[in-house]
Amino acid sequence: MQFTKAKLFIRSFPGPAAALLCGVLASGCGEKAPEQPAPPPFSARVETDKTLGRPVVVLARAGALPLEARIAPGAGANLFSLTCQGQDPIYPPDSMAGFDGSRPGIPVLYPSPCRLTSGRFAFDGVSFDFGINRDGNWIHGLVRNEPWEHGPPAADQHGARVLTWIDFRPGSPLYEKFGFDHRLSLLFSIDDQGLRIGYKVENRDSRRLPFGFGVHPYFNYLGPRDQAYVQVPAGEQMELADLIPTGRLEKVEGTATDLRQPTQVAGRAIDNVYFGMTPQQQARIEYRQAGIRISLTASEAFRHLIVWNDPANPFFCVENMTCSPDVFNVYARGFEEESGLQVVPPHGSSEGWIRYLVETME
């Protein structure tokens, strides 16, 4: 009877007070406070941006080192924000109004990252003309400012993810420029290790499909500029003529562009193509005052990496690439390995990944 009265006494209090009393008196009343389930560490949702007027996918990780990625599928599948502990290493758009994904954030470069001489090339006896959009050349591919489709984002105990894709179909403007029937898809995911961007090219055509793939992240300076360091463990770089690779390789040792040790990028004008990256070699960005490090790893196809900086701008770029600039023409001149051109057989596929490991520095 005394036990029953104790339970009634506790239940006469509001919910939170009752739970507290039951926890304190558990040994006396014979009941344990119910354990509250821990909130899931990962989440995924779709928001409608008020100024962009289009969906934005949000992938997030809770816990000791929270991470949140924001992706605009309708604006080139651009991942334009990657917040870590309240700081965002990705340089954002000035305004989401009119944002088309071409810059800044992390534009997607396909099928011809960087410059394409005069916008023209040939492959397997077929000529292509992308046109001219900068300084007498075509630059940065065809998809960075195109609307992409996306599936429903999902999250579980292993991570959060969303699939986006863009099709080159006969009769479409994209197919008119690059006439191969195929799909490019990207799987964005956040897990315990950080951000992963996986790509897949599915060739629906009866012909071989050539391509290059890369991303062009614009990185913020977190804290003073002289506290931002970049490290690229590559021993070779591409010889450039007017920013177009000749195909020949040079040693970085003894040059001003040797970044094999952490190097300040502020005040340094650089537009360099490094060669020889492997999955075991990590490029790194260190924000020493902010206490944040970003390690960039990628699958085997990503042998090229570009570092770009102009001291007049409030951002710098460290870009993982499967290929060199002017990839089709470098390949056609006989520098097949140096070009990094990827070729998908008829009705075949090709895939790879880039990972950004965001962590705090001790």
RODO-2510 file (C-alpha; in nm, 4 decimals, decimal comma):
residues 362
     n   res          X          Y          Z
     1     m     0,0000     0,0000     0,0000
     2     q     0,2799     0,2428     0,0823
     3     f     0,4400     0,1671    -0,2565
     4     t     0,1117     0,2456    -0,4382
     5     k     0,0764     0,5774    -0,2558
     6     a     0,4324     0,6704    -0,3529
     7     k     0,3552     0,6110    -0,7180
     8     l     0,0387     0,8192    -0,7004
     9     f     0,2296     1,0989    -0,5269
    10     i     0,4899     1,1073    -0,8018
    11     r     0,2327     1,1005    -1,0819
    12     s     0,0552     1,4044    -0,9376
    13     f     0,3526     1,6188    -1,0500
    14     p     0,3957     1,7530    -1,4046
    15     g     0,5805     1,5216    -1,6441
    16     p     0,9420     1,6509    -1,6047
    17     a     0,9136     1,6764    -1,2249
    18     a     0,7646     1,3296    -1,2023
    19     a     1,0499     1,1849    -1,4070
    20     l     1,3037     1,3577    -1,1828
    21     l     1,1373     1,2350    -0,8614
    22     c     1,1098     0,8828    -0,9940
    23     g     1,4785     0,8878    -1,0791
    24     v     1,5676     1,0022    -0,7262
    25     l     1,3307     0,7612    -0,5514
    26     a     1,3803     0,4680    -0,7868
    27     s     1,5461     0,2490    -0,5249
    28     g     1,2597     0,3137    -0,2831
    29     c     0,9626     0,2951    -0,5181
    30     g     1,0841     0,0061    -0,7306
    31     e     1,0737     0,1955    -1,0644
    32     k     1,3608     0,3186    -1,2822
    33     a     1,3460     0,6390    -1,4791
    34     p     1,2908     0,5502    -1,8444
    35     e     1,6067     0,5896    -2,0506
    36     q     1,5710     0,8548    -2,3163
    37     p     1,6934     0,7381    -2,6590
    38     a     1,9987     0,9267    -2,7815
    39     p     1,9244     1,1568    -3,0732
    40     p     2,0397     1,0120    -3,4060
    41     p     2,3883     1,1364    -3,4970
    42     f     2,2956     1,1932    -3,8635
    43     s     2,0052     1,3721    -4,0297
    44     a     1,8942     1,4672    -4,3794
    45     r     1,6230     1,7005    -4,4988
    46     v     1,5097     1,9234    -4,7855
    47     e     1,4493     2,2930    -4,7366
    48     t     1,3206     2,5514    -4,9826
    49     d     1,5565     2,8455    -4,9915
    50     k     1,3528     3,1658    -4,9750
    51     t     1,5764     3,3651    -5,2102
    52     l     1,6817     3,0841    -5,4438
    53     g     1,3269     2,9528    -5,4571
    54     r     1,4565     2,6012    -5,5099
    55     p     1,5244     2,2992    -5,2897
    56     v     1,8363     2,2856    -5,0754
    57     v     1,9395     1,9485    -4,9329
    58     v     2,0878     1,9582    -4,5820
    59     l     2,3021     1,6694    -4,4563
    60     a     2,4196     1,6902    -4,0961
    61     r     2,6211     1,5112    -3,8298
    62     a     2,5678     1,5828    -3,4596
    63     g     2,8042     1,5094    -3,1739
    64     a     3,1396     1,6393    -3,0548
    65     l     3,2418     1,7583    -3,4021
    66     p     2,9194     1,8618    -3,5783
    67     l     2,9244     1,8961    -3,9561
    68     e     2,6574     2,0278    -4,1925
    69     a     2,6574     2,0324    -4,5730
    70     r     2,4128     2,2301    -4,7874
    71     i     2,3641     2,1333    -5,1519
    72     a     2,1650     2,3115    -5,4242
    73     p     2,0714     2,0448    -5,6838
    74     g     1,8972     2,3013    -5,9032
    75     a     2,2114     2,5149    -5,9142
    76     g     2,4666     2,2758    -6,0591
    77     a     2,4499     2,0340    -5,7614
    78     n     2,6777     2,2858    -5,5893
    79     l     2,7689     2,2074    -5,2280
    80     f     2,7877     2,5701    -5,1200
    81     s     2,8309     2,5334    -4,7419
    82     l     3,0162     2,2917    -4,5113
    83     t     2,9842     2,4183    -4,1554
    84     c     3,2100     2,2723    -3,8866
    85     q     3,1723     2,3928    -3,5273
    86     g     3,0117     2,7155    -3,6463
    87     q     3,2829     2,7879    -3,9050
    88     d     3,2470     2,7370    -4,2793
    89     p     3,5629     2,6689    -4,4824
    90     i     3,3655     2,6990    -4,8076
    91     y     3,3400     3,0511    -4,9517
    92     p     2,9664     3,1112    -5,0011
    93     p     2,7664     3,2985    -5,2659
    94     d     2,7169     3,6685    -5,1924
    95     s     2,3449     3,6022    -5,2251
    96     m     2,1386     3,2982    -5,3050
    97     a     1,9257     3,5136    -5,5329
    98     g     2,0298     3,4246    -5,8857
    99     f     2,2864     3,1670    -5,7702
   100     d     2,3367     2,9241    -6,0589
   101     g     2,6145     2,7064    -5,9141
   102     s     2,8919     2,8248    -6,1459
   103     r     3,0795     2,9929    -5,8575
   104     p     3,1617     3,0001    -5,5679
   105     g     3,0875     2,7053    -5,3314
   106     i     3,2026     2,3770    -5,4885
   107     p     3,1183     2,3810    -5,8615
   108     v     3,1159     2,0489    -6,0476
   109     l     3,3427     2,0376    -6,3566
   110     y     3,2504     1,7873    -6,6295
   111     p     3,3335     1,6633    -6,8943
   112     s     3,6232     1,9093    -6,9484
   113     p     3,7526     2,0620    -6,6224
   114     c     3,9391     2,3921    -6,6548
   115     r     4,0386     2,5286    -6,9954
   116     l     3,9604     2,3672    -7,3291
   117     t     4,1602     2,5289    -7,6112
   118     s     3,9230     2,7243    -7,8377
   119     g     3,6447     2,5035    -7,6986
   120     r     3,7248     2,2363    -7,9573
   121     f     3,8509     1,8792    -7,9644
   122     a     3,8126     1,5494    -8,1482
   123     f     3,7765     1,1935    -8,0225
   124     d     3,7485     0,8706    -8,2223
   125     g     3,7184     1,0722    -8,5421
   126     v     3,4297     1,2933    -8,4224
   127     s     3,4747     1,6691    -8,3739
   128     f     3,3163     1,8671    -8,0899
   129     d     3,2777     2,2415    -8,0362
   130     f     3,1750     2,3704    -7,6930
   131     g     3,2160     2,7347    -7,7982
   132     i     3,4065     3,0089    -7,6148
   133     n     3,3168     3,1507    -7,2740
   134     r     3,6460     3,2977    -7,1447
   135     d     3,9655     3,4383    -7,2978
   136     g     3,9279     3,2574    -7,6286
   137     n     3,8644     2,9187    -7,4654
   138     w     3,5858     2,7167    -7,3065
   139     i     3,6273     2,6733    -6,9320
   140     h     3,4932     2,4428    -6,6595
   141     g     3,2751     2,1999    -6,8504
   142     l     2,9023     2,1894    -6,9179
   143     v     2,7179     2,1052    -6,5944
   144     r     2,8207     2,3540    -6,3234
   145     n     2,5294     2,5912    -6,3909
   146     e     2,2708     2,3382    -6,5048
   147     p     1,9744     2,2137    -6,2964
   148     w     2,0263     1,8625    -6,1606
   149     e     1,7672     1,6164    -6,0343
   150     h     1,7860     1,4560    -5,6922
   151     g     1,6339     1,1713    -5,4956
   152     p     1,5009     1,1851    -5,1393
   153     p     1,7788     1,2413    -4,8848
   154     a     1,8171     0,9707    -4,6217
   155     a     1,9946     0,9174    -4,2901
   156     d     2,0647     0,6218    -4,0619
   157     q     2,3180     0,5263    -3,7952
   158     h     2,5935     0,5132    -4,0583
   159     g     2,5492     0,8571    -4,2165
   160     a     2,3379     1,0935    -4,4242
   161     r     2,3266     1,1014    -4,8040
   162     v     2,1558     1,2252    -5,1183
   163     l     2,1870     1,1212    -5,4833
   164     t     2,1843     1,3842    -5,7598
   165     w     2,2102     1,3326    -6,1350
   166     i     2,2075     1,4984    -6,4749
   167     d     2,1326     1,3332    -6,8086
   168     f     2,2788     1,3902    -7,1548
   169     r     1,9873     1,2763    -7,3678
   170     p     1,9454     1,2978    -7,7455
   171     g     1,7698     1,6219    -7,8329
   172     s     1,8821     1,8094    -7,5216
   173     p     2,1143     2,1144    -7,5310
   174     l     2,3785     1,9202    -7,3359
   175     y     2,3693     1,6392    -7,5920
   176     e     2,4007     1,8909    -7,8750
   177     k     2,7422     1,9910    -7,7360
   178     f     2,8603     1,6527    -7,6056
   179     g     2,6744     1,3926    -7,8079
   180     f     2,6929     1,0824    -7,5912
   181     d     2,3797     0,9349    -7,4341
   182     h     2,4768     0,8996    -7,0668
   183     r     2,4176     1,0026    -6,7046
   184     l     2,6484     1,1677    -6,4515
   185     s     2,5427     1,1110    -6,0908
   186     l     2,6875     1,2330    -5,7621
   187     l     2,6312     1,0776    -5,4207
   188     f     2,6939     1,3312    -5,1450
   189     s     2,7305     1,1769    -4,7998
   190     i     2,8382     1,2688    -4,4474
   191     d     2,9647     1,0016    -4,2096
   192     d     3,2010     0,9662    -3,9136
   193     q     3,4970     1,0567    -4,1351
   194     g     3,3550     1,3705    -4,2951
   195     l     3,2207     1,4569    -4,6403
   196     r     3,2360     1,2171    -4,9353
   197     i     3,1481     1,3024    -5,2964
   198     g     3,1140     0,9943    -5,5148
   199     y     3,0672     1,0232    -5,8911
   200     k     2,9449     0,7712    -6,1488
   201     v     2,9321     0,8006    -6,5283
   202     e     2,6923     0,5554    -6,6962
   203     n     2,7410     0,5254    -7,0708
   204     r     2,4151     0,4325    -7,2459
   205     d     2,5712     0,4867    -7,5870
   206     s     2,7135     0,2399    -7,8378
   207     r     3,0359     0,4442    -7,8589
   208     r     3,3269     0,4983    -7,6218
   209     l     3,2662     0,7936    -7,3892
   210     p     3,5650     1,0163    -7,2954
   211     f     3,5519     1,2495    -6,9958
   212     g     3,7312     1,4320    -6,7211
   213     f     3,5793     1,5074    -6,3805
   214     g     3,6717     1,7460    -6,1035
   215     v     3,5428     1,9796    -5,8352
   216     h     3,6433     2,3415    -5,7851
   217     p     3,6019     2,4282    -5,4142
   218     y     3,6457     2,7904    -5,3122
   219     f     3,7988     2,7811    -4,9646
   220     n     3,7580     3,0578    -4,7092
   221     y     4,0391     3,1968    -4,5008
   222     l     3,9356     3,1040    -4,1464
   223     g     4,1140     3,3526    -3,9248
   224     p     4,4169     3,5557    -4,0398
   225     r     4,5298     3,4826    -4,3943
   226     d     4,8842     3,4063    -4,2860
   227     q     4,7467     3,1213    -4,0720
   228     a     4,6186     2,9247    -4,3754
   229     y     4,8598     2,6555    -4,4977
   230     v     4,8332     2,4161    -4,7935
   231     q     5,0265     2,0923    -4,8425
   232     v     5,0349     1,8914    -5,1677
   233     p     5,2535     1,5771    -5,1535
   234     a     5,3158     1,5614    -5,5293
   235     g     5,6653     1,5574    -5,6735
   236     e     5,5676     1,6630    -6,0269
   237     q     5,3733     1,9418    -6,1930
   238     m     5,2560     2,0039    -6,5484
   239     e     5,4432     2,2432    -6,7737
   240     l     5,2040     2,5217    -6,8736
   241     a     5,1955     2,7577    -7,1711
   242     d     4,9364     3,0349    -7,1209
   243     l     4,7802     2,8137    -6,8505
   244     i     4,7386     2,5246    -7,0976
   245     p     4,9416     2,2074    -7,0273
   246     t     5,1925     2,1097    -7,2922
   247     g     5,1757     1,7502    -7,1678
   248     r     5,5282     1,7510    -7,0274
   249     l     5,5958     1,7069    -6,6564
   250     e     5,8425     1,8966    -6,4368
   251     k     5,9863     1,8242    -6,0931
   252     v     5,8580     2,0548    -5,8185
   253     e     6,1818     2,0329    -5,6229
   254     g     6,3583     2,3667    -5,6197
   255     t     6,0600     2,5607    -5,7575
   256     a     5,8427     2,8263    -5,5967
   257     t     5,5430     2,5949    -5,6376
   258     d     5,6829     2,3102    -5,4256
   259     l     5,4079     2,2497    -5,1665
   260     r     5,5273     1,9177    -5,0292
   261     q     5,5560     2,0855    -4,6898
   262     p     5,2755     2,2986    -4,5372
   263     t     5,3057     2,6387    -4,7054
   264     q     5,1283     2,9703    -4,6539
   265     v     4,9123     3,0562    -4,9540
   266     a     4,8300     3,4166    -4,8628
   267     g     5,0128     3,6692    -5,0784
   268     r     5,1191     3,3999    -5,3250
   269     a     4,9875     3,4076    -5,6836
   270     i     4,9550     3,0492    -5,8018
   271     d     4,7685     2,8525    -6,0678
   272     n     4,9425     2,5173    -6,0746
   273     v     4,8581     2,1625    -6,1873
   274     y     5,0192     1,8922    -5,9713
   275     f     5,0524     1,5340    -6,0937
   276     g     5,1023     1,1962    -5,9313
   277     m     4,8511     1,2040    -5,6467
   278     t     4,7413     0,8669    -5,5029
   279     p     4,4769     0,7582    -5,2496
   280     q     4,7559     0,7234    -4,9944
   281     q     4,8765     1,0804    -5,0438
   282     q     4,6662     1,3444    -4,8732
   283     a     4,6566     1,7087    -4,9627
   284     r     4,5868     1,9183    -4,6542
   285     i     4,4578     2,2608    -4,5625
   286     e     4,5443     2,3834    -4,2148
   287     y     4,3733     2,6784    -4,0480
   288     r     4,6166     2,7029    -3,7610
   289     q     4,4559     2,9781    -3,5586
   290     a     4,1051     2,8405    -3,6138
   291     g     4,2317     2,4951    -3,5185
   292     i     4,0746     2,3150    -3,8173
   293     r     4,2411     2,0788    -4,0651
   294     i     4,0906     1,9476    -4,3879
   295     s     4,2504     1,6399    -4,5457
   296     l     4,1617     1,5780    -4,9110
   297     t     4,1797     1,2213    -5,0364
   298     a     4,0463     1,0692    -5,3568
   299     s     4,0242     0,7441    -5,5507
   300     e     4,2922     0,6302    -5,7921
   301     a     4,1640     0,8200    -6,0952
   302     f     4,2318     1,1548    -5,9252
   303     r     4,6012     1,1868    -6,0101
   304     h     4,5821     1,5628    -6,0746
   305     l     4,5320     1,8414    -5,8217
   306     i     4,5158     2,2147    -5,8905
   307     v     4,6017     2,4895    -5,6429
   308     w     4,4849     2,8399    -5,7336
   309     n     4,5232     3,1635    -5,5434
   310     d     4,5028     3,5326    -5,6284
   311     p     4,6061     3,7586    -5,3368
   312     a     4,3339     4,0057    -5,4375
   313     n     4,0560     3,7566    -5,3595
   314     p     3,9212     3,6434    -5,0192
   315     f     3,9413     3,2734    -5,1137
   316     f     4,1755     3,0104    -5,2567
   317     c     4,1155     2,6802    -5,4369
   318     v     4,2466     2,3253    -5,3949
   319     e     4,0863     2,1130    -5,6678
   320     n     4,0884     1,7343    -5,7072
   321     m     4,0810     1,6358    -6,0765
   322     t     4,0843     1,3113    -6,2713
   323     c     4,2562     1,4921    -6,5562
   324     s     4,4623     1,7856    -6,6748
   325     p     4,3205     2,1070    -6,8185
   326     d     4,2611     2,0788    -7,1958
   327     v     4,2295     1,7070    -7,1331
   328     f     4,1015     1,5994    -7,4762
   329     n     4,3692     1,7880    -7,6683
   330     v     4,6544     1,6819    -7,4378
   331     y     4,5391     1,3221    -7,4898
   332     a     4,5245     1,3691    -7,8682
   333     r     4,8860     1,4930    -7,8709
   334     g     4,9976     1,1576    -7,7357
   335     f     5,0235     1,2376    -7,3635
   336     e     4,7652     0,9787    -7,2652
   337     e     4,8823     0,9121    -6,9080
   338     e     4,9591     1,2774    -6,8388
   339     s     4,6155     1,3864    -6,9650
   340     g     4,4270     1,1540    -6,7312
   341     l     4,1426     1,1178    -6,9814
   342     q     3,8872     0,8621    -6,8600
   343     v     3,7211     0,6439    -7,1273
   344     v     3,4043     0,4439    -7,0583
   345     p     3,3260     0,1513    -7,2904
   346     p     2,9860     0,1284    -7,4604
   347     h     2,7144     0,0544    -7,2040
   348     g     2,9766     0,0555    -6,9280
   349     s     3,0318     0,2783    -6,6273
   350     s     3,3114     0,4532    -6,4394
   351     e     3,3116     0,5803    -6,0826
   352     g     3,5307     0,7322    -5,8137
   353     w     3,5224     0,9518    -5,5043
   354     i     3,6648     1,2488    -5,3185
   355     r     3,6646     1,2770    -4,9397
   356     y     3,7089     1,5829    -4,7165
   357     l     3,8074     1,4808    -4,3641
   358     v     3,7378     1,7793    -4,1378
   359     e     3,8985     1,7586    -3,7955
   360     t     4,0270     1,9768    -3,5143
   361     m     4,4007     2,0345    -3,4754
   362     e     4,5695     1,9566    -3,1434
***
